[in-house]
């Protein structure tokens, strides 16, 4: 059995010290939710906002987009809203507030309750190829590697609860984090 | 043996007859006990003359399967859901497994996986076929058979990714780590399909060597093993002078043509491909390549870096060019007569305008260039033509309101640069302020924090009247059908409300848990259960209620009979145990009722059902019961029915017998009954 060509950082399931290698993942996407606190009439919003689409047969929410920061929001008739596409926590918050402002201007008493970041997606490059078969052998209980289905290895870390998609080229996608520290 | 005293004679010599379940006093002959439940093994004579033990094997989890008695129709009746699921699963596993040519050991292992899955409730909400396929594939992986998930999905006509999802879930829940697929496993299978004849083994060996080479060159990580096999086999075939076209190979290997070509190209890029056939068989190159995706990534990175370097160089070159340009222009200017006044002013002011915009810090490379050009031009023009006056104005150009000319031109050019710059500073300020802000403050009162949101920007997102109207029209046209459906639905609901039969059709809620029925007697429990469940409209519930108080439920029995015939599954399941459990005296059924009263409703339903059913099943054999009816009429052996009077002759016109008689006369089996029934 040939030994791996390039060294892999010995990751114990408990604490990966990514800082030591100097690689910091870049945030690619943040998903957050906020409660606007009042019932909304989706038809009014869809018909009076420039950047909104509403197809009740397909999905029961208004899809609204703004250019700065470039994000998309799903606004439901109960007053809850999901905001995706921001690249940082502050941008996500700002975008959510902008959507709330639009809804306010359309005549609804919108508030800004319980803003919570639900998911953060980041990616990074470790700059060396990774031997996925070796990884799945040593970390069997956390890894799942199915080349027939997906070319990357799915590593489910327990603490913190993050899922990593590890590819042979050395690129790693991290998802499932609620705070940046994770 | 009980050591009791006879009531009649006072004698203590009581004889227990195990076969009949009697306790008889040998002195006076009075029967002290009848229907004793004993746990002895009984033997029955077969038709062949041999004897076999009476009894059933009861599994730990189930209530006991019931082999049919004198029948064979309705094989699947009398089993509860779990057993049925397992049996069904076993059948399907065997069916699929035979199509895949799996041996018996594999099929058994697959069935074990399936049992585990069922016990962990993983079959809920999933198609049985998917779970079966996942179990089979799991076995294939653990055993190392050359079966692909694609084969299974071919057989089932299901999307392979759906199967894959189920498979991954199953593997995770059962904590089974399937070893990673080795493409070498597939070589013999595909080679056989490609029909190499006698040289099959050689070609396979060559293909294996190729594969190993590919592995060392990092080509196989993250790729479908079948694609690699296809490429290896194609090359191996060519090496041995077999003409296998790409089409043939892909039909066997089940990958796309482009995938195969890509693998071949990648292999071509490795140094091994440069060796001749003989050299390849003998030599093994030491160096190893990087995986193709890694090299591609590196190449992109390098390209980007090159681009950056190039662009920087371009800027430098452009700077040089502009200096040359300026020099030339200066020469021209000095040699040409003075430009027309207005135009010169305009050009001068244009350059001033550029400097003002660049002062605001726009980071466009374009502007940098312009700035460079402008500064060059400024230096020469101002120094030459206007001298110190304009140089002061060029300094004052930094102050937007300094000079008369710059503000006017700014407004000419439009507010864009200034607005944009303001916008940027706005968000910068907002970012700084929000960073320092305490997050709890913002969400404390729930009010929308408007800091940093430009109202103008927001207003741009809202349509004005005319636009809104147009959009409304378009939207109405698009969604006309949906709106129509909504209106119809509302009309329907309104009508129903008027009529008072409006039913709130909520989406399916699984109400499995009902509150346990609190009842004091078995009869009450049955009543309540039936009210809840409403098994059939054919049951005369009032009669059923009187079931325990009176002995004759004849009417009810007949009603129950057709209901039993058109049995719902649950009921039919109970049919056979009830029928069978004549042997198990219905005291057992009765006894089951009592502990069930305080138990969960599910069991209650189960226990309650035999009662209405036993009449129906027993009614299936009218002949014998009639005899029994006559015989055992006056005797009530049903210990539960304390207040009961056994009055079987009440509804005697019926050819069928009421439940109670059968219960009363119930004995150890048909023989016992026959004995009673002479």
Interface residues (C-beta under 8 A of the other chain):
Chain A: X2 X5 X37 X46 X47 X48 X49 X50 X51 X54 X55 X56 X57 X66 X68 X90 X93 X94 X97 X98 X100 X101 X102 X104 X105 X106 X110 X111 X112 X113 X114 X115 X125 X128 X129 X131 X132 X133 X136 X137 X140 X141 X144 X145 X146 X147 X148 X149 X151 X152 X167 X168 X169 X170 X171
Chain B: X148 X149 X150 X160 X161 X164 X167 X168 X171 X172 X175 X177 X180 X181 X216 X218 X220 X221 X222 X223 X224 X225 X226 X288 X290 X291 X293 X294 X296 X297 X427 X430 X431 X434 X435 X442 X443 X446 X447 X448 X449 X450 X452 X453 X455 X457 X458 X459 X460 X461 X462 X463 X467 X468 X471 X472 X475 X478 X479 X481 X482
